[in-house]
Amino acid sequence: MTDNDKVPELAESEFDEFVKEGNVVIDFYADWCMPCVTMAPIVEELAEKFEGKIKFGKVSVDDNDALTKKFCVDSMPSFLLFKDGEVVEKFSGAMSIEDFEEKLEKFT
């Protein structure tokens, strides 16, 4: 877990359980990726705003090669939206909080 429990760091062993129920956003990131660093506070803010509607988690691409390959993550940050364990949308790159929030509003 990270310092912010609203966006826990997930290992491969806990991933399936985390995404299996409800609406979930997973942030695939790398510490060395500047757009990922830019998006981190936005993701944390939206996790707080959507608490109770959407769960948020994050996966380090450097530490979770199997998950990165399984979901064809080839650019970062990549955001996968799950509904009851199934990917329903994927988008990548840095964006404004307003643009990200708009995508999430459609998801809830």
C-alpha positions in Angstrom: 0.0 0.0 0.0 1.1 3.5 -0.6 0.9 6.5 1.8 -2.5 7.2 0.3 -4.8 4.2 0.9 -7.3 5.6 -1.6 -5.1 4.4 -4.4 -3.3 1.2 -3.2 -0.3 -0.3 -5.0 -1.4 -3.7 -6.3 0.8 -6.8 -6.7 -0.1 -9.4 -9.3 -1.3 -11.8 -6.6 -4.0 -9.4 -5.4 -5.0 -7.9 -8.7 -7.9 -10.2 -9.7 -9.5 -10.0 -6.3 -9.3 -6.2 -6.4 -11.0 -5.8 -9.8 -13.5 -8.6 -9.6 -16.5 -6.5 -8.3 -17.9 -3.1 -9.1 -16.3 -0.2 -10.9 -12.5 -0.1 -10.7 -9.8 2.2 -12.3 -6.3 0.8 -12.5 -3.4 3.2 -13.2 -0.5 1.5 -14.9 2.5 3.7 -14.2 6.3 3.9 -13.7 8.2 6.1 -11.2 10.5 7.4 -14.0 7.5 8.4 -16.3 7.0 12.2 -16.0 3.4 12.1 -17.3 2.7 9.4 -14.6 4.2 11.7 -11.9 1.9 14.5 -13.2 -1.2 12.3 -13.1 -0.6 10.9 -9.6 -2.2 13.7 -7.6 -5.1 13.9 -10.1 -5.7 10.2 -9.6 -5.6 10.6 -5.8 -8.0 13.5 -5.9 -10.5 11.7 -8.1 -10.2 8.6 -5.9 -11.4 10.7 -3.1 -14.2 12.4 -5.1 -15.5 9.1 -6.5 -15.2 7.2 -3.2 -18.0 4.7 -2.9 -18.7 4.7 -6.6 -15.3 3.7 -8.1 -12.3 1.9 -6.5 -8.8 3.1 -7.6 -5.6 1.1 -7.6 -2.2 1.3 -9.3 0.2 -1.1 -10.8 3.9 -0.5 -11.4 4.8 -1.6 -14.9 8.4 -2.2 -13.7 7.3 -4.6 -10.9 4.4 -6.4 -12.7 5.5 -7.5 -16.1 2.9 -10.2 -16.4 0.0 -7.8 -15.8 1.5 -5.2 -18.1 1.6 -7.8 -20.9 -1.7 -9.3 -20.1 -3.5 -6.0 -20.6 -1.2 -4.8 -23.5 0.0 -1.8 -21.7 2.4 -0.1 -24.1 2.3 3.5 -23.0 2.1 5.2 -19.7 0.2 6.2 -17.8 -2.4 3.8 -19.0 -5.8 3.6 -17.2 -8.0 0.5 -17.4 -11.6 0.7 -16.3 -13.0 -2.5 -15.0 -16.7 -3.4 -14.4 -17.1 -6.6 -12.4 -13.7 -7.9 -13.5 -13.9 -7.1 -17.2 -12.1 -4.2 -18.9 -14.7 -1.9 -20.4 -12.4 1.0 -21.4 -8.7 1.8 -21.7 -7.0 5.2 -22.3 -3.6 6.5 -21.8 -1.5 9.6 -21.4 -1.6 12.7 -19.2 -4.8 14.7 -19.1 -6.5 17.4 -17.1 -8.5 16.5 -14.1 -11.6 17.8 -15.9 -11.1 15.4 -18.9 -10.4 12.4 -16.6 -13.4 13.2 -14.5 -15.6 13.4 -17.6 -14.4 9.9 -18.6 -15.2 8.6 -15.1 -18.7 10.2 -15.0 -19.6 8.1 -18.0 -18.4 5.1 -16.2 -20.5 5.4 -13.1 
